[in-house]
Amino acid sequence: MKRVTGIIATTVAMAAIVMAGTSAFAVPKAQPFYLKPGDRVVFYGDSITDQRLYTTYIETFCVSRFPNAHYTFVHSGWGGDRVTGGGGGPVETRIKRDILAYKPTVVTICLGMNDGSYRAFDQNIFNTYVNGYRHIIDTLLKEVPGVRITLLTASAYDDVTRAPGFLGGYNATLVTYGEAVRALGKEYGLVVADTNGPLVAALARAHSADAPLSVQILRDRVHPGPGGHLVMAAALLNAWNAPTTVASVEINAESAKVASASNTRISGLTVKNGALAFTESDLALPWPFDRDTNRNPDARLVLQVTDIETLYNKYLLVIKGLNSPSYKLAIDGKDAGTFTAQQLAAGVDLAEIDGTPVTAQSQELLAATRKHNDIHFRRWRQVQVTNQSDGLNPSSDVLTTMTQLDADEAVAVRDQEKLAQPQAHRVTVTPVG
């Protein structure tokens, strides 16, 4: 009883932190990004990974922030999976077919939601989880010497926007499982990303801001919507020391000089009759989000109640020394909004402005990422596994189809890499009235 009470207290404390406005994520660390150029990343897990949402968000972040790193991403989640395997076969088959076959340099593991059996803590079930998790880690380290492994805690079960089904709630069980994951990470020297705590915190704050809409973050209490997956993605990126800035520019209008420029190059700056114009050549694109309020209202709510945007998508334009009350901002001649001199002096986040040439390119990149992952899904789940359960020795006909789909995916990845390349844009800031 003491253990459950302690877990509830921890959950309440996390909710209290976020309600007070403190970040649920650690302060970004001034260390190199975890991924290295050319890394091959396999995302392994259960149905939450199988949704291909947090994984897609992580992939688009990486290719938009590092457009020339040539990463490879493979999504190998399977609904219902546990540390022992599941619908995709026993864990030995899953490891050989869905991880080792891709010769990864990096593997992320997200298991636990099903392993706890949706009940109060049971020691025997827990032991199976820990032993099975250890077996997966040992196998990967043996079969792929030098592989870097990131462990994700199981994401949250929603005991925040709805009453727990039993004393303590199922998320209390998952928190205990997360403690085991952290212990394994410490034992093996692996990176661990806590996805449960930040998601609980986001649920609490969202529930306070908009109780009816907050339920959509985890509609069935298990599977996150886009907003919940965005929190998970941010948690992993935080563990990977993700860089915070897309680009940042400060211009002094009085002196017509660039005061600072981070991750971008500014050229052709002119100031005439109170209007500014310059060309901005960024080295990265903003991280694209599923902002569509009609399709993904939960994502919009999550962005409102968390600091994900300010932590990981800083795309600032700061202009000081302006004299007129307000200014029209345009990018490549396309209206990007009207702002007061005070707003521009404080800094406008260009990543938050939908429909600009820059954010439109980012959204195209997100679509391209989904396209290549959809092709891989067909190759893997609908051809390889459907025609042979273990998929390890496909027939010649199946292998031919798989090879063609691999080629199709390679084309899609090249398209993705092209879309990830930032373009130079002409920015104008013109007095209104």
C-alpha positions in Angstrom: 0.0 0.0 0.0 2.9 2.3 0.7 4.3 1.8 -2.8 0.9 2.7 -4.5 0.5 5.7 -2.2 4.0 6.9 -3.2 3.2 6.5 -6.9 0.0 8.5 -6.5 2.0 11.2 -4.7 4.5 11.3 -7.5 1.8 11.6 -10.2 0.1 14.4 -8.2 3.5 16.2 -7.8 4.1 16.0 -11.5 0.7 17.5 -12.2 1.3 20.2 -9.7 4.6 21.1 -11.4 3.1 21.6 -14.8 0.0 23.4 -13.4 2.5 25.9 -11.8 3.9 26.5 -15.3 7.2 24.7 -14.9 8.4 22.6 -17.8 7.8 18.9 -17.6 11.0 18.4 -19.6 14.5 18.8 -18.3 16.3 22.0 -19.4 18.0 21.1 -22.8 21.6 20.2 -22.2 24.5 21.8 -24.0 25.8 18.4 -25.3 26.0 17.0 -28.8 22.9 15.6 -30.4 22.6 11.8 -29.7 22.3 10.8 -33.4 25.3 10.8 -35.6 25.3 11.3 -39.4 24.4 8.1 -41.2 22.7 6.5 -38.2 20.1 3.8 -38.9 17.4 4.0 -36.3 14.8 1.3 -35.5 11.8 2.2 -33.4 10.7 -1.0 -31.6 7.5 -1.3 -29.5 3.8 -2.1 -29.2 0.7 -0.5 -30.7 1.7 3.0 -29.5 4.8 2.7 -31.7 2.7 1.0 -34.3 0.6 4.2 -34.6 3.7 5.7 -36.3 3.0 9.1 -34.7 5.7 9.9 -32.1 8.2 8.1 -34.3 7.2 10.2 -37.4 7.4 13.4 -35.3 10.9 12.4 -34.1 12.0 11.6 -37.7 10.7 14.9 -39.1 12.5 16.8 -36.3 15.7 15.0 -37.1 15.6 15.5 -40.9 14.4 19.1 -40.6 17.0 20.1 -38.1 19.8 18.1 -39.7 19.0 18.1 -43.4 22.3 16.7 -44.5 22.8 14.0 -41.9 21.3 11.1 -44.0 19.6 9.3 -41.2 17.6 6.2 -41.8 14.4 5.5 -39.8 12.5 2.2 -39.6 9.2 1.9 -37.7 8.8 -1.6 -36.2 5.9 -1.3 -33.7 3.3 -4.1 -33.4 0.0 -3.8 -31.7 -0.4 -5.9 -28.5 3.3 -6.5 -28.2 5.0 -7.4 -24.9 8.6 -8.1 -24.0 7.8 -11.7 -25.0 6.4 -10.8 -28.4 2.8 -10.9 -29.5 0.8 -10.8 -32.8 3.9 -10.3 -34.8 5.4 -13.5 -33.4 7.6 -14.4 -30.4 10.2 -11.9 -29.4 13.0 -13.9 -31.0 11.3 -13.6 -34.4 10.5 -9.9 -33.8 14.1 -9.1 -33.0 15.5 -11.0 -36.0 13.0 -9.8 -38.6 12.0 -6.4 -37.3 15.3 -5.1 -35.8 18.4 -7.0 -36.8 17.4 -7.2 -40.5 17.9 -3.4 -40.8 21.4 -3.4 -39.3 20.6 -0.6 -36.9 23.1 1.6 -35.2 20.4 2.9 -32.8 17.3 1.1 -31.4 14.6 2.6 -29.3 12.4 0.4 -27.2 8.9 1.3 -25.9 7.2 -1.6 -24.1 5.1 -1.9 -21.0 1.6 -0.8 -21.7 0.4 -4.3 -22.4 3.0 -6.0 -20.1 1.3 -4.7 -16.9 -1.9 -6.5 -18.0 -4.1 -3.5 -17.3 -4.4 -4.4 -13.6 -2.9 -3.5 -10.3 0.7 -4.3 -9.7 1.5 -8.0 -9.7 5.0 -9.1 -8.8 5.0 -12.2 -11.0 3.9 -10.2 -14.1 6.4 -7.6 -13.2 9.2 -10.1 -13.0 8.3 -11.4 -16.5 8.6 -7.9 -17.8 12.0 -7.1 -16.2 13.5 -10.5 -17.3 12.0 -10.2 -20.8 13.3 -6.6 -21.2 16.7 -7.7 -20.0 16.7 -10.5 -22.7 15.9 -8.0 -25.5 18.8 -5.7 -24.4 21.2 -8.6 -24.0 20.3 -10.0 -27.4 20.8 -6.6 -29.2 24.1 -5.9 -27.5 25.3 -9.4 -28.5 24.1 -9.4 -32.1 24.9 -5.7 -32.9 28.1 -4.8 -31.1 28.2 -1.0 -30.5 24.5 -0.5 -31.0 23.2 2.4 -29.0 19.9 1.7 -27.3 17.4 4.2 -25.9 14.7 2.9 -23.5 11.3 4.7 -23.3 9.1 4.3 -20.3 5.6 3.1 -21.2 3.5 6.1 -22.0 0.7 7.1 -19.7 -2.6 5.4 -19.1 -5.2 8.2 -18.6 -6.1 8.2 -14.9 -6.2 12.0 -15.0 -9.2 13.1 -17.1 -11.2 10.1 -16.0 -11.4 8.3 -12.7 -9.1 5.3 -12.2 -10.8 1.9 -12.6 -9.3 0.6 -9.4 -7.4 1.8 -6.3 -4.3 3.7 -7.5 -5.1 3.3 -11.1 -3.3 1.5 -13.9 -0.9 4.3 -14.5 0.5 3.6 -11.1 1.5 0.2 -12.3 3.1 1.7 -15.4 5.1 4.1 -13.2 6.5 1.1 -11.4 7.4 -0.4 -14.7 9.1 2.8 -15.7 11.2 2.7 -12.6 12.4 -0.7 -13.7 13.3 0.7 -17.2 15.3 3.5 -15.5 17.1 0.9 -13.4 17.9 -1.2 -16.5 19.2 1.9 -18.3 21.5 2.7 -15.4 22.7 -0.9 -15.2 23.5 -1.1 -18.9 24.6 2.6 -19.4 21.7 3.3 -21.8 19.8 6.5 -22.5 16.3 6.5 -20.9 13.4 8.8 -21.9 10.5 9.2 -19.5 7.4 9.5 -21.7 5.0 8.8 -18.9 5.6 11.7 -16.5 5.5 14.5 -19.1 2.3 13.0 -20.6 0.6 12.9 -17.2 1.6 16.5 -16.6 0.3 17.6 -20.0 -3.0 15.8 -19.4 -3.4 17.6 -16.0 -2.8 21.0 -17.5 -5.0 20.3 -20.6 -7.8 19.0 -18.3 -7.7 22.3 -16.4 -7.7 24.4 -19.6 -10.3 22.4 -21.5 -11.7 19.4 -19.8 -13.9 18.0 -22.7 -11.1 18.4 -25.2 -8.4 17.0 -22.9 -10.1 13.5 -23.1 -9.0 13.3 -26.8 -5.3 13.3 -25.9 -5.8 9.7 -24.9 -9.2 8.9 -26.3 -9.3 5.2 -25.2 -7.0 5.9 -22.2 -4.2 3.9 -23.9 -3.4 5.2 -27.4 -2.4 8.9 -27.6 -3.7 11.2 -30.3 -1.3 13.5 -32.1 -1.0 15.8 -29.1 0.0 12.9 -26.8 2.5 11.6 -29.3 4.0 15.1 -29.6 4.7 15.0 -25.9 6.3 11.5 -26.3 8.4 12.8 -29.1 9.6 15.8 -27.2 10.5 13.6 -24.2 12.7 11.4 -26.4 14.3 14.4 -28.1 15.0 15.9 -24.8 16.9 12.7 -23.8 18.8 12.9 -27.0 19.9 16.5 -26.3 18.0 17.9 -29.2 19.0 21.4 -30.3 16.4 24.0 -29.5 16.8 26.6 -32.2 15.7 26.4 -35.9 17.1 29.9 -36.5 17.3 33.2 -34.7 17.8 36.7 -36.0 18.1 40.0 -34.4 18.2 43.2 -36.5 18.7 46.8 -35.4 16.5 49.0 -37.7 18.1 52.2 -36.6 21.7 51.1 -37.5 20.5 48.9 -40.4 22.7 46.1 -39.0 22.3 42.5 -38.1 22.9 42.3 -34.3 23.0 38.4 -34.3 22.2 35.5 -36.5 22.1 31.9 -35.2 21.8 28.9 -37.6 21.1 31.2 -40.5 22.7 33.7 -42.8 21.3 37.2 -43.5 22.2 39.1 -46.7 21.0 42.1 -48.6 19.6 44.0 -45.6 18.1 47.3 -46.6 16.2 49.9 -44.5 14.4 52.6 -46.5 11.5 54.8 -45.4 11.0 52.8 -42.3 10.7 49.5 -44.2 13.2 46.6 -43.9 14.0 43.9 -46.4 16.6 41.1 -46.2 17.3 37.6 -47.4 17.3 34.9 -44.8 19.1 31.6 -45.6 18.4 29.2 -42.8 20.3 26.0 -42.1 17.3 24.1 -40.9 13.5 24.0 -41.2 11.0 24.4 -38.4 9.7 21.2 -36.9 6.3 20.5 -38.5 3.3 19.9 -36.2 -0.2 18.6 -36.8 -1.8 21.9 -36.1 -5.1 21.4 -38.0 -7.7 22.4 -35.4 -10.5 20.4 -37.1 -8.5 17.2 -37.5 -6.2 17.3 -34.5 -7.7 19.6 -31.9 -5.8 17.8 -29.1 -2.5 18.7 -30.7 -3.4 22.4 -30.7 -4.4 22.1 -27.0 -1.1 20.3 -26.1 0.9 23.0 -27.8 -1.0 25.6 -25.8 -0.5 24.0 -22.4 3.1 22.8 -22.8 6.4 24.5 -23.7 7.3 22.1 -26.5 7.1 24.9 -29.1 9.5 27.3 -27.2 11.9 24.5 -26.1 12.3 22.7 -29.5 11.1 25.0 -32.3 12.6 28.4 -31.7 12.4 30.3 -35.0 12.8 33.9 -33.9 12.8 37.2 -35.7 13.7 40.1 -33.5 13.7 43.7 -34.9 14.5 46.6 -32.6 14.6 50.3 -33.2 11.3 50.5 -35.1 9.4 53.7 -35.1 5.9 53.0 -36.5 3.2 51.5 -34.3 2.7 48.3 -36.5 4.3 46.5 -39.4 3.3 44.0 -42.0 5.5 41.0 -42.2 5.8 39.1 -45.6 7.9 36.2 -46.7 8.6 35.9 -50.5 5.7 38.4 -50.9 3.3 36.2 -48.9 1.5 37.9 -46.0 2.7 36.5 -42.7 0.8 38.8 -40.4 0.8 42.2 -38.8 2.7 42.9 -35.6 3.3 45.8 -33.3 6.8 47.3 -33.0 6.8 46.0 -29.4 6.0 42.4 -30.6 8.8 42.5 -33.1 11.2 43.9 -30.5 10.3 41.1 -28.2 10.6 38.5 -31.0 8.1 36.8 -33.3 8.2 33.0 -33.6 8.0 32.3 -37.3 7.4 28.6 -36.7 3.9 29.4 -35.2 2.7 31.2 -38.4 0.9 28.8 -40.6 1.0 29.1 -44.4 4.3 30.8 -44.9 6.6 29.4 -47.6 8.8 28.0 -44.8 6.1 26.3 -42.7 4.5 25.1 -45.9 7.7 23.4 -46.9 7.9 21.8 -43.4 4.4 20.4 -43.8 5.4 18.9 -47.2 8.3 17.3 -45.4 5.9 15.8 -42.8 3.8 14.4 -45.7 6.9 13.0 -47.4 8.0 11.3 -44.1 4.6 9.6 -43.8 4.8 8.5 -47.5 8.0 6.6 -47.1 6.8 5.0 -43.8 3.6 3.9 -45.5 5.5 2.2 -48.2 7.7 0.4 -45.7 4.6 -0.6 -43.8 3.2 -2.2 -46.9 6.5 -4.0 -47.6 6.8 -5.3 -44.1 3.4 -6.0 -42.8 1.3 -6.5 -45.9 3.8 -8.4 -48.0 6.6 -9.9 -46.0 4.7 -11.0 -42.9 1.3 -11.7 -44.5 2.9 -14.2 -46.9 5.1 -15.8 -44.4 4.6 -15.4 -40.7 8.2 -15.2 -39.6 9.1 -13.3 -42.8 12.7 -14.6 -42.5 12.9 -16.6 -45.7 10.4 -15.1 -48.2 9.6 -16.9 -51.4 11.1 -15.6 -54.7 7.8 -13.9 -55.6 7.4 -12.2 -52.2 11.1 -11.2 -52.3 10.6 -9.6 -55.7 7.6 -7.5 -54.4 9.6 -6.6 -51.3 12.5 -5.5 -53.4 10.3 -3.3 -55.6 8.8 -1.7 -52.5 12.2 -1.1 -51.1 13.1 0.8 -54.4 9.9 2.8 -54.1 10.8 3.7 -50.5 14.3 4.7 -51.6 12.7 7.2 -54.0 10.4 8.5 -51.3 13.4 9.0 -49.0 15.3 10.9 -51.7 12.2 13.1 -52.1 12.1 13.6 -48.3 15.8 14.6 -48.2 15.2 17.2 -51.0 12.3 18.7 -49.1 14.4 18.9 -46.0 16.8 21.3 -47.7 16.1 24.9 -46.5 15.6 27.6 -49.1 16.6 31.3 -49.1 13.6 33.6 -48.5 13.1 37.3 -49.0 11.6 38.9 -45.8 10.0 42.3 -45.8 8.8 44.3 -42.8 6.7 47.3 -43.9 5.0 50.0 -41.8 1.3 49.9 -41.8 -0.6 53.2 -42.4 
